[in-house]
Amino acid sequence: MENAPQLYSSHNWAEKTVDSTRVNTPPSKLDEIYDIQKCVAWIKENNFLKVCLQFPDHLLPDSSDVALKLQQLLGQTVYILGDTAYGSCCIDYVAAAHINADSIIHYGPTCLSKSSDNIPHMNVYEKLHLNTAELKSALSKIYEDIIGDVCLVLDDGYVHFYDSILQEFADLERLLVKEVNQFTNLDNKSVIFITNNQRKLMNFALSMKINSLYYYDPPDIKPYESDQRIIKRRYFLMEKIRDASTIGIVIGTLGVKNYLEVIERLKRIIEKRGKKYYLISVGKPTVAKLANIGEVDVYAIITCSMNEIYDSRDFYKPIVTPYDVEMALNFMDLISNNIQFSYDYNSYLSHLGDIPNIENTSQESDVSLLTGKVRSFVPEPVKESLQNSTEIALKTEGTVALNSNYGAGYLSERSWKGLEQNLGQSEVKLAEEGKTGLAQGYDNEKILLGLNVE
């Protein structure tokens, strides 16, 4: 009897339900859709012994069949990552490290972020439908109007059409065909991006310095127009950051390269601008989790560029990118290096310089465009250490902090601070019978309302 694939979850306490009707790949199509033979060859060529298979939620119903197929051909156990630590588009090194995996095969859409770990991985992309004849017909309508070199970029779901497009489009001069993970320099070129992901199209437009960008919306190829609402919202969020006294730095990824460097840089910027920060790690950030930290004014999320949390309006406090923090508190560095907005911090991190002290800039104070109040960016003076002091500290009447802007001071200003003992302040009473019935209407509440309790 075949060994069943081991389903490994990085969060054993989290039980998730998956709609199995979303994916129902016939067994005869598994080899073609999931590149089974290619995966087997890669594993055998590198002698990998502990292989993890990472699937997004909508492909999990196929995961057991794929794992069984691989085990039958390899004669060894493979592991399914049943619950990714953060986003399914990033390689989940954290879950794989729990079993000391030596390789990962990632199935489905990917954000193509630079990886933070050196565990070997292989990407198996989705295989979406594309009518190449219809694409060529659409391209021929606008091809003569495009000046200069033209690059046709295939998103990861269409890379399996690469060879056929090379053959069918060979008669078009000035045309280069690239996969989305192949291109290096697209400056001064016109790009036609074949994708069905609007977020990836927007990231592409923001991070590339190209002449013009087009996208394929069957049956036509259309010019891409940037959404000015995104840029306007960036200015609003920058003002919120400048107004904030406390900023939460939320760790939203452990798989994207340089995430630790970005965190350390944000901490230094925030401190030098006289603000307080909290470093928050709660797994996948949700509205309920972040709502528990009421003293935070703005959340800076460190995550991959494809994360949709930046577009969410459900959170009680603004969600900002590392670029927004840089632009709000250290804008001269970005302006001097001509760095444009990007959700991908790796696209500009290496071009940033040292963070100057506030005394060396013209940002000591200004007026908020949201509140009209004067705000200062000068950090508070560092208090003298009391470690070697011989002075006697007098006991206060329960005062924990004098500064009510953050931390314990913020807690002291709350009307409810949690359960308190109040020893000696409350009269001792015998236990009494409490309420009975259902929460939607206790028995005594029904009597008070004059309702029939029978």
N, C-alpha and C positions, 0 to 999 in steps of 0.2 A: 504493500500500500504506500502511495506517495506521501512524503512528509508535507503537511500543510504549511504554507508560508506563515512566518511569525509576524503578527501584527503588532508593531511597537508604537506606543504613543508616548510622546514627551510629556503629556499632561494626562496621567492615568485617571485623575479625578474628573476630567472633562468628558462628558458623554455627549456626542453630537449625532444628529440624525442626518442622513444623506438621502436625497431623493433619487432612488435607483432608476427611475424612469428617464432621467436626464441622459444617461449613457447606456446603450445596450448594443455593444459591438459583437457581431456574430463571431464565433470561434474561428471561422475560416478567414476572417479579416484581421485577426490579432497580429499575425506576423507582419502584415503590411502597415497597419496603423502604428504599431508600437516598435517597429524595427527590431524584432526579436533577434534575428540572425546577426545584425550589427552589434547589438548589446552583448550577445554571447561571444562574438569575436573580440570585442574590446576587453571583456573580463578575462578571457583566456590569455590574450596577448600580454596582459599586465599581471597575471597570476593573482588577481584579487580574491580574497577568501571571505571577507565580510562586506557584502554589497547591500546597500540600502536603496530602495525604490521610493522616490518621492512623487506623490500624485496630488494635484489640486482636488478640491472637494468634488467637482463635477465629474472627475475621472475615477474616483475611488471605487465605484461599482465594478470597474474592469480590473482593479488592482490584483485581486486574488487569481483571476485567470492568467494574467501576465506573469505573476510570480510563480505559479505552478508550471507554466510553460518554460520559464527560465530554469527552474529547479530540475525539470525533466531533462533538459539539454545539458546542464552544467554538472548535475550530480552533487549539488551542494545547496545549503540553505540560503535563501535571500530574505531580507527584512523589508517590511512595508512601513514607511513613516506615516502613521495614521493621523497625526495631528501636528501640523507645523507650528513652531514656536511663535512665528510672526506672520509674514505674508507668504503665500504659497508660490509666488513668483520668484522668490529668492531661495538659494540653496540653503537648506536647514542643517548647518553643521552642528548645531547644539544638540538636536535630537540624535543625530548620527554618532556623536561623540559618546553618548551613553552606552553604546555597545562597542566602542572602539572600532567603528567602521573604517575600512581602508579605501572606500569608494562610494560614490553616490550617482545614481542615474535619475535625472530630473525629467519628468514627463509634463507636457503641456506648456502653456504660455510662460515666458520668462521676461524679466525686466532688463536682463543683460547688464546688471550692475556689476562693478568690479568686486570680486569675492575677497572676504577677509581671511579666509583659511586656505591652507594648501592641500586639503584633501582632494584627490583627483575626482572630477565629476564629468559626466557626459549629459548633454542635453538631447532629448528626443522631442521634437516639436510636434504640435498638432498639424494635421494635414487638411487644410481648408480647401474649398473648391474655388477654382479660378478658370474662367474661360479665356484662354490666351488669344484666341482669334478675335474675340470681342475687345480685348485689351489693346491689341495691335491696331484695330480699326479706330478705337478712341484716340490712340496716340498719334496716328497719322493725320488726324484732323487739326492738331495743334503743333505738330512737330516743326513745321517750317517757321512758325511764329516764335519759337524759342531760340534765343541767341546764345551761342557758345556751346560748350559741352553739356551733355545731358546724362544724368545718372539715374538709372532705374533701380530703386532699392526695394528689396523684397523683405517683408516682415517675416518673423520666424514661422508663422503658419503657412507661408507660401514658398519656402525655400526648396521644397520638393519639385517645384516647377522651374528651377534654375536652369537645368540643362535644356529643357524644351524651349524656354524663352530665348536662350542663347542661339538656338538653331533658327527659330522662327523670326527673330529680330535681327539676324545677321546682315540683312541688306540695308539697315539704317546706320548711316555714318554718324559719327560723333556720339554714339550711344554706348554707355558703359552699364553693365548689369552687375549689381553687387547684392550680397546678402546683408541683412541688417547688422550682423556682427563682423563683417569683413572690411567695411570702409574705414579709411584712415583720414583722408583729407578731402573734404568736399567744398573747400573755399572757392568762390567765384564759379561755381557750377549751378546749373538748374537741376533740381531733384524732383523726381516723381516717386512718391512713397506709396507702395502697395500694402495697405494695412486696413484692418477693420476696427482698430483700436484708436479712438479719438484722443485718449490721454497720451498714448505713445506718440501720436502725430504732433500733439502740442509740445511735448518734451523735445521732440526732434527739431521743431521750428525754433524753440527757445535756445537750444544748445548749439546749433549749427550756424555758421556765418556763410550763407549761400545766397546766390543771386535771387532765386525764386523757388518756391516750393509748391508742388502740385500733389494731389492725392486722387486715387482712383475710386470713384463712386459710380459703380456700374449703372448705366452703360457709358458714362462720360468721365473724362479727366478734368478736374476742377482746380483752380488756384486756391491755395490755402490762405485764409484771412485770419489774422490773429484776433483773439477775443480781447477787446480793450477793457472789458470788465475785470479781467484777471489783473491787469496792470493797475487799474484804479483801486482794486481791493488791496493790492500790495501797499499802496500809499496809506490807506486807512489802517492796515495792520502795523505799519511802521510807527504811526502815531500812538497806537495802543501800546506798543513796546516801550516807547519813550515815556509814556504816562505811567507805566507799570512800576511798582516798587518791588514786586516779587515775581520772578520768572521760573516756571517749572521746565526743566530739561528732561524730556521723556525719552527713554531708550526704546525705540521702536524697531530696532534691528540689531542682530549680532552677526549677520552674514555679509554686510556690505563693507567693503574696504574703507579704512580710515575713520570708522565711526568713533573710535576712542579719541583720535586727534581732533575731530570736530567737537566732541563733548568738552575736551580740555580747553579748546579755543573759546567756546562760548562761555565757559566758566570764567576765564580771564577777562573777557570783554565785559561781562556783567559786573564783575567785581570792580573793575577800573572805572565803571560809570556809576558807581555808588548804589548799586542795586543788590538785592538778595536773590539767591537761586536755590532751588531744591532739585536734586537729581532723583528722578522717579523711574523705577523699573517695575512694571505691573503686567508684563507679558504683552498681549495684544491690547492696546489702549481702547477703552470703551467709555461711553458717556458716564455710566454708573461708577466706574473706577476713578476717573478723574474728578468727578463731582465731590468725592470725599475730601478733597484738599481745597478747602474754600479760600485759604489765604493767597493762593496763586492767582495772579492777574492775567497771565498769558502763558500758554504752553508752547514750547519749541520742540517739535517732534523730530527725532533723528531716525529717519527711515529711508527706504528706497524711493526713487523718483516716481514709481508707478502706484504708490499707496494713495488710495482715494480719501484718506482721512483729511488731507489738506482742503478738500472741496466740501467737507461735511459742515452743515450749519446746525447740527444737533447738540453740540457741546455748549456748556454754559459759559465757557471762557474762550477767547480767540485761539485758534490753532495757527501757528506760524512756522515758517521754514528757517533753517540756519541762515540762508541768504537774507531773510527779512531782518534777523537780529543784527547781522553784519551791517546792513544798509542803515538801520535805525541808529546804531550806536558806534559804528566805525566806518561811515560811508566814504571817507576820503580814500581809504585803501581800495575800495571797489571802483571809485571814479578814476583814480590815477592809473589803475590797470585796465580800465575800459571793460569791466566784467559785467555782463548782462545777467538778468534774472534767470535762474535755473533751479528746478527742483532737485537736480543731481549735484550734491556738494562736491563730488569728486571732479566735476568739470571746471571748478575754479579754485579749489583748496590750495593747490600747489602754487598758485599765482599770488597768494596773499602774503603780506609782510608781517612785521612785528606790530603789536598793538601799542600805540603811543599812550602815554599818560594823559589824563584830561587836561593837565596844566599846559601841555604842549599843543593843544588844539584850541579851536574857537567854539567848543561845545560846552563850556562850563554851565551855561543856562540858556533857556529860550522860553517861548510861550507855546503852550499846547494849542494845536489847531482844533482839538475836540472839546476841551473844557475852558479854554481861554485863560488858564492859570499859568503862572510862572513856575517852571520846574528846573531843578538843579541836578547836574550830573556829577557834582564833586563828591567823591566818596567820603564817608565819615572817618574822622581821625581814629587811628588804631589806639585803643586804650592800653595803658601801661600794664604789663603782666603782673599779676598778684602772686605768682608762684613763690617768689622769694620775699614777699612782704611780711613784716612782723606786726602789722596793724591788726587790731581786733575788729571784726565785722559784727555790727549789731544786728540782732534778729529783728526782722520786719514783721508786719502783720499780714503775712501771706502774700506779699507782693512778689511776683515772679519776674517781672520785667517792666521797665519804664517805657520802652519803645513799643508802641502798639501797631507798628506797620507790618510786622511779620513775626513768625515764630511764636515763642511763649507770650510775647506782648499781644499778639493778635488773639491768642487763646483767652487771655485775661479780659479782653473786651467783649467776648461772646456772652450772650444772654444765657446760654446753656452750655456748660463745660463738661457734661458727662455726669455720671452718678457720683454723688458726694455723700460722705458718711455723716457729716454734721454732728459729730459726737458731742453729747451733752446739750444740744440745742433743741432736740425733738423730744416730745413727751413719749414715754414708753407706753404702748398700748397692747392689749391682747389681740391675737389674730382674729380677723373677721372673715366671714364668708364673702367671696368676691362675686363677680358677675357670672351668670350662667347663660347658656344658649349659644347662638351663632353670632359672629362678628357683625354681620349685616343688620342685626337687630337683637340685642340681648333681651332676656325676659323682662327685666325691670324697665327697660326702655319702652317695650311694648305697653306695659301698664301705664307708664307716664303719658304715652301718646293716646291712651284710651282705645288700644286695639284689642281684638279678641285673641287671647293667648292659646285658645284651644285649637 
